[in-house]
Amino acid sequence: MHIGIDVGGTNTDAVLMDATVTLAGVKKSTSPDVTTGIVDAIAALRAERDFDGDDIDAVMIGTTHFINALVQAQRLAPTAALRLGLPATKALPPLVDWPEVLTEAIQARSYLAHGGYEFDGRPISPLDEDELRGIARDMAEHGVRSVAISSVFSPVNHDLEVRAAEIVGDVLGPDVAISLSHEIGRIGLLERENATIINAALRELASEIVDGLTSAVRAQGIEAPIFLSQNDGTLMDEDYVRLYPVATFASGPTNSMRGAALTSGLQTCAVVDIGGTTADIGLLNAGFPRETANEVKVAGIRTNFRMPDVLSIGIGGGSIVDLETGEVGPASVGYRLTEEALVFGGSTLTATDIAVAAGRAEVGDPSRVTHLDPAFVERVLARIAERVAEAVDRMRTSPEPIPVVAVGGGSILLPDELPLFGAVHRPTNYAVANAIGASIAQVGGEIDKVYAIEAGRRDEGIAAIRAEAVDKAIAAGARPSSVSIVDFDEVPIPYLPGNATRVRVKAVGDLDMGVRA
């Protein structure tokens, strides 16, 4: 058996799974420190379906720790950004588009040095090791504790980043964390560099969080390995999280969509996940979330790491309802729902109160909402359905009919028939689909590079790239026999010489517990 946990803004959900069968599921309020909520969820899970710690093979967690730290600009390490690219790229130095509050929060230092490559691997300028040592000494003088190194076109050739890390590490010592951009972002210098700086700023917190999560799980007598879910629906182990905390940012919506695929049996559909604060809408293709093709802004910073294409609107179970207009959200009582909603003795009219008044939910004290005008209640619910239908329509890329699956505890706000789309699928265990998605997450490997495809040797080159992605998934802990290619994209770049082609391949497989145990 294994346990899946998903930490949301309002609730922390947990499920006990036997392969893909859900044995028990619970929903507890998310605590301000997050970790306490996880402890409570595991304890509640054990109360519902007793198990011994030795019965659990793995614990999979989707957490909001890291995205919250960045958005709130708290608990971030003093960080330096070092770019290899001189004499090019001087016009837009590192951190050029960062919000001031975040540059202050990380006590940012920015450096430009010689190095970098053209798209085809030709050097822009040679690495100057003395220059790098001088930069590293300046970092030390200013108390830098984490470094982000990026090089122009490092996804094509990353040897300069690796060598620069060795030089800087020799000067700063082993206690300073170093993040390399070719391991984190994709083609696109500024966005990849930004993602790497964010990752570097979170490295110290990552160790604290992993230690805290481990302690929370071990306190329940569970000694099984712990994994965290990534943005793309795959898993990473504790050591990987310490190195790449930025990979967890969108794990919540991804887990919900993966859980929706399993519980509904639909591999291609629109998923509406309504929690306590927001409704997240995404599309599933072959059981995996469609990834965004655009830049992703996180806390106002442009990045280009793997993120699902999700549209979020301010509608959830904790959303505040305007008594005059009937509009819902975007303001929400969040995890204070059980204190502030009318049905729980509070004084705030929320969407949950509306659902109870309409007979769609049985929580709290229904007598506290009997005064609500039935016509007003129906108008609010109709407005919610209309806004969700508009959001789904915006997300789809074809006028062809697409099934809609509703998950999350707040999905009780949706009717059985959604405007434009017809019947709404609400599968068994829909309320904890996000935790189910975390529990079934697989292991992945991705390659995203620009290659010079030789004439007459395209098939050979593509086969080698696909094999590289498969090998990467296996190295990450996937069972070799289960690995398959789930996404392949090949885009010729005609404005560059040498038959330049951007190739992106993603391979996934089931976690090999024999290797990880």
C-alpha positions as CSV (number, residue, x, y, z in Angstrom):
1,M,0.0,0.0,0.0
2,H,1.0,3.6,-0.4
3,I,-0.2,7.0,0.8
4,G,-1.0,10.1,-1.4
5,I,-1.2,13.5,0.2
6,D,-2.0,16.9,-1.4
7,V,-1.7,20.2,0.4
8,G,-4.0,22.9,-0.8
9,G,-4.7,26.4,0.3
10,T,-7.8,25.3,2.3
11,N,-7.6,21.5,2.8
12,T,-5.0,18.8,3.1
13,D,-6.2,15.6,1.5
14,A,-4.8,12.1,2.1
15,V,-5.6,8.7,0.6
16,L,-4.6,5.2,1.3
17,M,-4.1,3.3,-1.9
18,D,-3.6,-0.4,-2.9
19,A,-2.1,0.1,-6.4
20,T,-4.8,2.1,-8.1
21,V,-7.6,1.2,-5.7
22,T,-8.6,3.8,-3.1
23,L,-9.0,2.1,0.3
24,A,-9.7,5.3,2.3
25,G,-9.7,9.0,1.9
26,V,-9.8,12.0,4.3
27,K,-9.9,15.8,4.1
28,K,-8.4,17.9,6.9
29,S,-7.9,21.7,7.1
30,T,-4.5,23.0,6.0
31,S,-2.6,24.4,8.9
32,P,-0.6,27.7,8.7
33,D,2.6,25.7,9.0
34,V,1.4,23.1,6.5
35,T,3.3,20.2,8.1
36,T,0.9,19.9,11.1
37,G,-2.0,19.5,8.6
38,I,-0.1,16.6,7.0
39,V,0.3,14.9,10.4
40,D,-3.4,15.3,11.1
41,A,-4.3,13.9,7.7
42,I,-2.2,10.8,8.2
43,A,-3.7,10.3,11.7
44,A,-7.2,10.6,10.3
45,L,-6.4,8.2,7.5
46,R,-5.3,5.6,10.0
47,A,-8.4,6.2,12.1
48,E,-10.6,5.4,9.0
49,R,-8.6,2.4,7.8
50,D,-6.0,1.1,10.3
51,F,-2.6,0.1,9.0
52,D,0.9,-0.6,10.3
53,G,3.8,1.6,9.3
54,D,5.4,-1.4,7.7
55,D,2.4,-1.8,5.4
56,I,3.3,1.4,3.6
57,D,5.7,1.1,0.6
58,A,5.8,4.8,-0.3
59,V,4.4,8.2,0.6
60,M,3.7,10.7,-2.2
61,I,3.2,14.4,-1.3
62,G,2.1,17.4,-3.3
63,T,2.9,20.6,-1.3
64,T,2.5,24.4,-1.5
65,H,5.5,25.1,0.7
66,F,7.8,26.5,-2.0
67,I,5.4,28.5,-4.1
68,N,4.0,30.1,-0.9
69,A,7.6,31.1,0.2
70,L,8.2,32.8,-3.1
71,V,4.8,34.6,-3.3
72,Q,5.2,35.8,0.3
73,A,8.9,36.6,-0.3
74,Q,9.8,34.9,2.9
75,R,12.5,32.3,4.0
76,L,14.6,32.9,0.9
77,A,18.4,32.6,0.9
78,P,20.8,35.4,0.0
79,T,21.4,34.5,-3.7
80,A,23.7,35.5,-6.5
81,A,23.0,35.2,-10.3
82,L,26.0,34.5,-12.5
83,R,25.6,34.5,-16.3
84,L,28.2,33.3,-18.7
85,G,27.8,35.2,-22.0
86,L,30.1,38.2,-22.3
87,P,30.5,40.1,-24.5
88,A,26.9,39.3,-25.5
89,T,23.7,39.8,-23.3
90,K,25.0,43.0,-21.5
91,A,21.8,44.9,-22.5
92,L,19.6,42.7,-20.2
93,P,21.6,41.6,-17.1
94,P,20.3,39.0,-14.7
95,L,17.3,39.9,-12.5
96,V,16.4,42.7,-14.9
97,D,12.7,42.1,-14.7
98,W,12.4,40.9,-11.1
99,P,10.0,42.7,-8.7
100,E,11.9,44.8,-6.2
101,V,10.4,43.1,-3.2
102,L,11.9,39.8,-4.3
103,T,15.3,41.1,-5.2
104,E,15.4,42.6,-1.7
105,A,14.1,39.3,-0.2
106,I,17.0,37.3,-1.7
107,Q,19.6,40.1,-1.2
108,A,20.3,39.7,-4.8
109,R,23.8,40.0,-6.4
110,S,24.1,40.0,-10.2
111,Y,27.3,39.1,-12.2
112,L,28.2,38.8,-15.9
113,A,31.2,36.8,-17.1
114,H,32.7,35.5,-20.3
115,G,31.6,32.2,-21.8
116,G,28.4,30.9,-23.5
117,Y,27.7,29.1,-26.7
118,E,25.9,29.7,-30.0
119,F,22.9,27.4,-30.7
120,D,25.2,25.0,-32.6
121,G,27.8,24.7,-29.9
122,R,30.3,27.3,-31.2
123,P,31.7,29.3,-28.2
124,I,30.8,32.9,-27.8
125,S,34.0,33.5,-25.8
126,P,36.3,31.3,-23.7
127,L,35.8,30.9,-20.0
128,D,38.0,33.2,-17.9
129,E,38.7,31.3,-14.7
130,D,40.5,34.2,-13.0
131,E,37.4,36.4,-13.7
132,L,35.2,33.7,-12.0
133,R,37.4,33.4,-9.0
134,G,37.2,37.2,-8.5
135,I,33.4,37.1,-8.8
136,A,33.2,34.2,-6.3
137,R,35.3,36.2,-3.8
138,D,33.0,39.1,-4.1
139,M,30.0,36.8,-3.5
140,A,31.7,35.5,-0.3
141,E,32.3,39.1,0.9
142,H,28.6,39.9,0.5
143,G,27.3,36.8,2.4
144,V,25.9,34.9,-0.6
145,R,24.7,31.4,0.4
146,S,23.2,30.2,-2.9
147,V,24.4,30.7,-6.5
148,A,22.5,30.4,-9.8
149,I,24.7,29.9,-12.8
150,S,23.4,30.2,-16.4
151,S,25.1,30.1,-19.7
152,V,23.9,31.1,-23.1
153,F,22.5,28.0,-24.9
154,S,23.5,25.7,-22.0
155,P,20.8,23.2,-23.0
156,V,22.9,22.6,-26.1
157,N,26.2,22.3,-24.3
158,H,26.4,22.6,-20.5
159,D,30.1,22.0,-19.9
160,L,30.8,25.7,-19.2
161,E,28.2,25.8,-16.4
162,V,29.7,22.7,-14.9
163,R,33.2,24.1,-15.0
164,A,32.1,27.5,-13.6
165,A,30.3,25.7,-10.7
166,E,33.5,23.9,-9.9
167,I,35.5,27.1,-9.8
168,V,32.9,29.1,-7.8
169,G,32.4,26.1,-5.4
170,D,36.2,25.9,-4.7
171,V,36.2,29.5,-3.6
172,L,32.9,29.6,-1.6
173,G,33.2,26.1,-0.1
174,P,30.7,23.2,0.2
175,D,28.1,25.0,2.3
176,V,27.1,27.2,-0.6
177,A,24.4,25.7,-2.8
178,I,24.9,26.0,-6.6
179,S,22.1,25.6,-9.2
180,L,22.7,25.2,-12.9
181,S,20.3,26.4,-15.5
182,H,20.6,23.5,-17.9
183,E,19.2,21.2,-15.2
184,I,16.1,23.4,-14.6
185,G,14.8,25.4,-17.5
186,R,14.4,25.1,-21.2
187,I,15.6,27.1,-24.3
188,G,15.2,30.8,-23.6
189,L,17.9,32.6,-21.6
190,L,16.1,35.0,-19.4
191,E,13.3,32.7,-18.5
192,R,15.6,29.7,-17.8
193,E,17.9,32.0,-15.8
194,N,15.0,33.3,-13.7
195,A,13.8,29.7,-12.9
196,T,17.4,28.9,-11.8
197,I,17.6,31.9,-9.5
198,I,14.2,31.0,-7.9
199,N,15.5,27.5,-7.4
200,A,18.7,28.8,-5.8
201,A,16.8,31.1,-3.5
202,L,14.7,28.1,-2.3
203,R,17.5,25.6,-1.7
204,E,18.0,26.2,2.0
205,L,14.3,26.1,2.6
206,A,14.1,22.8,0.6
207,S,16.3,21.1,3.1
208,E,14.2,22.4,6.0
209,I,10.9,21.4,4.4
210,V,12.1,17.9,3.4
211,D,13.4,17.3,7.0
212,G,10.0,18.5,8.3
213,L,8.0,16.4,6.0
214,T,10.1,13.4,6.8
215,S,9.7,13.9,10.5
216,A,5.9,14.3,10.1
217,V,5.7,10.9,8.3
218,R,8.2,9.1,10.6
219,A,6.2,10.3,13.6
220,Q,3.3,8.1,12.3
221,G,5.6,5.1,12.4
222,I,6.1,5.1,8.6
223,E,9.6,4.4,7.4
224,A,8.8,4.1,3.7
225,P,10.5,6.4,1.2
226,I,9.0,9.8,0.6
227,F,8.4,11.4,-2.8
228,L,7.2,14.8,-3.9
229,S,5.2,15.4,-7.0
230,Q,6.5,17.7,-9.8
231,N,4.8,20.2,-12.1
232,D,4.4,17.6,-14.9
233,G,2.8,14.8,-12.8
234,T,5.9,12.8,-12.1
235,L,7.8,12.1,-8.9
236,M,11.0,13.2,-7.3
237,D,12.7,11.7,-4.3
238,E,13.9,13.6,-1.2
239,D,17.4,14.2,-2.5
240,Y,16.0,15.6,-5.8
241,V,13.7,18.0,-3.9
242,R,16.7,19.4,-2.0
243,L,18.3,20.2,-5.3
244,Y,15.3,21.3,-7.4
245,P,12.5,22.7,-5.1
246,V,11.2,24.9,-8.0
247,A,9.9,21.7,-9.7
248,T,7.0,21.4,-7.2
249,F,5.3,24.7,-8.0
250,A,2.3,23.4,-10.0
251,S,2.0,20.0,-8.4
252,G,-1.5,20.8,-7.0
253,P,-3.4,21.2,-10.3
254,T,-1.4,18.4,-11.9
255,N,-2.3,16.0,-9.2
256,S,-5.9,16.8,-9.5
257,M,-5.9,16.2,-13.2
258,R,-4.0,12.9,-12.9
259,G,-6.5,11.8,-10.2
260,A,-9.4,12.8,-12.4
261,A,-8.0,10.6,-15.2
262,L,-7.8,7.6,-12.9
263,T,-11.1,8.0,-11.1
264,S,-13.1,8.8,-14.2
265,G,-11.5,6.4,-16.6
266,L,-11.1,9.3,-19.2
267,Q,-7.7,9.9,-20.6
268,T,-8.7,12.9,-22.7
269,C,-11.0,15.4,-21.1
270,A,-11.4,18.8,-19.4
271,V,-10.9,18.8,-15.7
272,V,-12.5,21.3,-13.3
273,D,-10.9,21.1,-9.9
274,I,-12.8,23.3,-7.4
275,G,-11.1,23.6,-4.0
276,G,-11.7,26.0,-1.2
277,T,-10.2,29.0,-2.9
278,T,-10.0,28.6,-6.7
279,A,-11.4,26.5,-9.5
280,D,-8.5,25.2,-11.7
281,I,-9.4,24.2,-15.3
282,G,-7.0,22.1,-17.4
283,L,-7.0,19.6,-20.3
284,L,-5.8,16.0,-20.2
285,N,-4.2,14.5,-23.2
286,A,-3.4,10.7,-22.9
287,G,-3.8,11.0,-19.1
288,F,-1.3,13.8,-18.6
289,P,-2.0,17.5,-18.3
290,R,-1.4,19.6,-21.4
291,E,1.7,21.7,-20.8
292,T,1.6,25.4,-21.4
293,A,3.5,26.6,-24.5
294,N,3.8,30.1,-23.2
295,E,6.1,31.7,-20.6
296,V,4.9,31.1,-17.0
297,K,4.9,34.0,-14.5
298,V,5.4,33.0,-10.9
299,A,5.2,35.8,-8.4
300,G,5.6,38.2,-11.3
301,I,8.7,36.5,-12.6
302,R,8.9,35.1,-16.1
303,T,10.0,31.4,-16.2
304,N,10.0,28.5,-18.7
305,F,10.1,25.4,-16.7
306,R,7.5,22.6,-17.1
307,M,4.1,23.8,-16.0
308,P,0.6,22.5,-16.8
309,D,-1.7,24.8,-18.9
310,V,-4.2,25.7,-16.2
311,L,-6.7,28.5,-16.0
312,S,-7.6,29.5,-12.4
313,I,-10.7,31.5,-11.5
314,G,-11.6,32.8,-8.0
315,I,-14.4,30.3,-7.3
316,G,-14.2,27.8,-4.5
317,G,-16.0,26.4,-1.4
318,G,-14.6,29.3,0.7
319,S,-15.4,32.0,-1.8
320,I,-17.3,35.0,-0.4
321,V,-20.7,35.7,-1.9
322,D,-21.9,39.3,-2.4
323,L,-25.4,39.5,-0.9
324,E,-26.4,42.3,-3.3
325,T,-25.0,41.2,-6.7
326,G,-24.8,37.4,-6.1
327,E,-21.2,37.4,-7.5
328,V,-18.8,34.8,-6.1
329,G,-15.2,35.4,-5.2
330,P,-12.4,36.0,-5.9
331,A,-12.0,36.8,-2.1
332,S,-12.1,33.7,0.0
333,V,-12.0,32.7,3.7
334,G,-9.6,29.9,2.7
335,Y,-8.7,27.5,5.5
336,R,-10.8,29.5,7.9
337,L,-14.0,28.1,6.2
338,T,-15.0,26.0,9.3
339,E,-14.8,29.2,11.4
340,E,-16.3,31.9,9.2
341,A,-19.0,30.2,7.0
342,L,-22.6,30.6,8.1
343,V,-23.2,26.9,8.4
344,F,-20.3,26.6,10.8
345,G,-21.5,29.4,13.1
346,G,-19.6,32.3,11.3
347,S,-20.9,35.5,9.8
348,T,-19.6,35.3,6.2
349,L,-21.8,34.1,3.4
350,T,-19.7,31.6,1.3
351,A,-20.2,29.4,-1.7
352,T,-20.4,26.4,0.7
353,D,-23.4,28.1,2.4
354,I,-25.1,28.4,-1.0
355,A,-24.5,24.7,-1.7
356,V,-26.0,23.7,1.6
357,A,-29.0,26.0,1.1
358,A,-29.6,24.3,-2.3
359,G,-29.4,20.8,-0.8
360,R,-26.2,20.0,-2.7
361,A,-24.1,19.5,0.5
362,E,-24.7,18.3,4.0
363,V,-22.1,20.0,6.2
364,G,-22.4,22.2,9.3
365,D,-25.8,23.4,10.5
366,P,-28.3,23.8,7.5
367,S,-30.7,25.7,9.7
368,R,-28.3,28.7,9.6
369,V,-29.0,29.2,5.9
370,T,-32.7,28.6,5.7
371,H,-33.3,32.4,5.5
372,L,-31.6,32.7,2.1
373,D,-34.0,33.4,-0.8
374,P,-34.2,30.3,-3.0
375,A,-34.2,32.5,-6.1
376,F,-31.0,34.1,-4.9
377,V,-29.4,30.8,-4.2
378,E,-30.3,29.5,-7.7
379,R,-29.0,32.7,-9.3
380,V,-25.6,32.3,-7.6
381,L,-25.3,28.7,-8.6
382,A,-26.2,29.5,-12.2
383,R,-23.6,32.2,-12.3
384,I,-21.0,29.8,-11.0
385,A,-21.9,27.3,-13.7
386,E,-21.8,30.0,-16.4
387,R,-18.3,31.2,-15.3
388,V,-16.9,27.6,-15.2
389,A,-18.3,26.8,-18.6
390,E,-16.8,30.0,-20.0
391,A,-13.4,29.0,-18.6
392,V,-13.6,25.5,-20.0
393,D,-14.5,26.9,-23.4
394,R,-11.5,29.2,-23.3
395,M,-9.2,26.3,-22.6
396,R,-10.3,23.9,-25.4
397,T,-8.5,24.2,-28.7
398,S,-11.2,22.5,-30.8
399,P,-14.9,23.0,-31.2
400,E,-15.3,19.3,-30.9
401,P,-17.3,18.1,-27.8
402,I,-15.1,17.3,-24.8
403,P,-16.2,15.5,-21.6
404,V,-15.9,17.5,-18.4
405,V,-14.8,15.9,-15.1
406,A,-15.4,17.7,-11.9
407,V,-13.2,17.0,-8.9
408,G,-12.4,18.6,-5.6
409,G,-14.6,19.2,-2.6
410,G,-15.9,22.4,-4.1
411,S,-17.3,20.6,-7.2
412,I,-20.6,20.3,-5.4
413,L,-21.1,23.9,-6.6
414,L,-21.5,22.6,-10.2
415,P,-24.8,21.3,-11.6
416,D,-25.1,17.9,-13.3
417,E,-25.4,19.6,-16.7
418,L,-22.9,22.3,-17.6
419,P,-23.8,25.0,-20.2
420,L,-22.2,24.2,-23.6
421,F,-20.8,20.9,-22.5
422,G,-23.7,18.7,-21.2
423,A,-23.3,16.1,-18.5
424,V,-20.6,16.6,-15.8
425,H,-18.7,13.5,-14.7
426,R,-18.2,13.4,-11.0
427,P,-16.3,10.2,-10.3
428,T,-16.1,8.2,-7.1
429,N,-13.7,9.8,-4.5
430,Y,-13.9,13.1,-6.5
431,A,-13.3,15.1,-3.3
432,V,-9.8,13.7,-2.8
433,A,-8.8,13.3,-6.5
434,N,-5.8,15.5,-6.0
435,A,-4.4,13.1,-3.3
436,I,-5.1,10.2,-5.6
437,G,-3.2,11.9,-8.4
438,A,-0.2,12.3,-6.1
439,S,-0.3,8.7,-5.1
440,I,-0.3,7.4,-8.7
441,A,2.4,9.8,-10.0
442,Q,5.0,8.2,-12.2
443,V,8.7,8.9,-12.8
444,G,9.7,10.9,-15.8
445,G,12.6,12.0,-18.0
446,E,12.6,14.9,-20.4
447,I,14.9,16.2,-23.1
448,D,14.5,19.7,-24.6
449,K,17.3,20.8,-26.8
450,V,18.2,22.4,-30.2
451,Y,20.0,19.9,-32.5
452,A,21.6,20.2,-35.9
453,I,19.9,17.3,-37.8
454,E,22.2,15.9,-40.4
455,A,20.8,15.4,-43.9
456,G,19.6,11.9,-44.4
457,R,20.1,11.0,-40.7
458,R,16.9,12.4,-39.1
459,D,15.4,9.1,-38.0
460,E,18.7,8.0,-36.4
461,G,19.0,11.3,-34.6
462,I,15.4,11.3,-33.3
463,A,15.8,7.7,-32.1
464,A,18.9,8.6,-30.1
465,I,17.1,11.6,-28.5
466,R,14.1,9.4,-27.6
467,A,16.4,6.8,-26.1
468,E,18.1,9.5,-24.0
469,A,14.7,10.5,-22.5
470,V,13.9,6.9,-21.7
471,D,17.4,6.5,-20.1
472,K,16.8,9.6,-18.1
473,A,13.4,8.3,-16.7
474,I,15.1,4.9,-15.8
475,A,17.9,6.8,-14.0
476,A,15.3,8.7,-12.0
477,G,13.8,5.5,-10.7
478,A,11.3,4.2,-13.3
479,R,10.9,0.5,-13.9
480,P,12.5,-0.1,-17.3
481,S,9.7,-2.3,-18.7
482,S,7.0,0.4,-17.9
483,V,8.7,3.4,-19.6
484,S,7.1,4.9,-22.7
485,I,7.2,8.1,-24.7
486,V,4.1,10.2,-23.8
487,D,5.1,13.5,-25.6
488,F,7.2,14.3,-28.6
489,D,7.5,17.7,-30.3
490,E,9.8,18.5,-33.2
491,V,10.0,22.1,-34.4
492,P,12.4,23.2,-37.2
493,I,14.1,26.6,-36.7
494,P,14.5,27.9,-40.3
495,Y,16.2,31.2,-39.3
496,L,19.2,29.3,-37.9
497,P,21.7,27.4,-40.2
498,G,22.5,23.7,-40.1
499,N,19.0,22.2,-40.1
500,A,18.5,23.4,-36.6
501,T,15.6,21.7,-34.9
502,R,14.2,22.0,-31.4
503,V,13.2,18.6,-30.1
504,R,11.3,17.9,-26.9
505,V,10.7,14.4,-25.7
506,K,9.1,13.2,-22.5
507,A,9.2,9.6,-21.2
508,V,7.4,8.3,-18.1
509,G,7.3,5.0,-16.3
510,D,6.0,3.5,-13.0
511,L,8.1,3.9,-9.9
512,D,10.4,0.9,-9.4
513,M,9.9,0.3,-5.6
514,G,12.6,-2.5,-5.7
515,V,15.1,0.2,-6.5
516,R,13.8,2.9,-4.2
517,A,13.0,0.9,-1.1
